[in-house]
Amino acid sequence: MILLDTNICIYIINAKPAAVLRRFQQYRLGEIGLCSVVAAHALSQQAPLVTNNTREFAMVPELRLENWVP
């Protein structure tokens, strides 16, 4: 499972950039999650957090990050 930050959800909804939507479409139902406390939950699940705000989330020790925005 991976978790998405809200900024990535906005890219998916707007289909811009298209590469983010294509990446999202590679996953099956149940493989992606959303959470209001996305950093604490990602850590507890040992799940990567997908965000375009890597600078802010990089301050969280041991949090794995992915950025799908080219």
C-alpha positions in Angstrom: 0.0 0.0 0.0 1.0 3.6 -0.6 -0.5 6.8 0.7 -1.2 10.0 -1.3 -0.8 13.5 -0.1 -3.6 15.9 -1.0 -1.5 17.8 -3.6 -1.0 14.6 -5.6 -4.8 14.0 -5.5 -5.3 17.4 -7.1 -2.9 16.5 -9.9 -4.9 13.2 -10.4 -8.2 15.0 -10.4 -7.0 17.6 -12.9 -5.0 15.0 -15.0 -2.1 17.5 -15.0 0.6 16.5 -15.3 -0.6 13.5 -17.2 2.3 11.4 -16.0 0.9 11.5 -12.4 -2.5 10.2 -13.6 -0.8 7.4 -15.6 1.2 6.4 -12.5 -2.0 6.4 -10.4 -3.8 4.2 -13.0 -1.1 1.5 -12.6 -2.4 0.6 -9.1 -5.4 -1.6 -8.3 -8.2 -0.8 -5.9 -7.0 -1.2 -2.4 -3.4 -0.4 -3.1 -3.6 3.3 -2.6 -4.9 5.1 0.5 -5.6 8.6 1.8 -5.5 9.8 5.3 -6.0 13.2 7.1 -2.9 12.5 9.2 -0.9 11.2 6.3 2.7 11.4 7.7 1.9 9.7 11.2 -0.2 7.0 9.3 2.4 6.4 6.6 5.0 5.8 9.2 2.9 3.4 11.2 2.1 1.4 8.0 5.7 1.6 6.7 4.1 3.0 3.5 5.7 5.5 1.1 4.0 8.9 1.1 3.5 10.2 -2.5 3.7 14.0 -2.4 5.0 17.0 -4.4 5.8 18.6 -1.1 8.9 16.5 -0.4 10.8 19.4 1.2 8.3 19.7 4.0 7.8 15.9 4.6 11.6 15.3 4.5 11.7 16.7 8.0 9.9 13.5 9.3 12.5 11.0 10.3 12.3 7.6 8.5 9.3 8.6 6.3 9.7 7.2 2.8 8.8 9.7 0.1 7.9 9.4 -3.6 7.3 12.3 -6.0 5.4 11.4 -9.1 5.4 14.9 -10.5 8.1 15.2 -13.2 
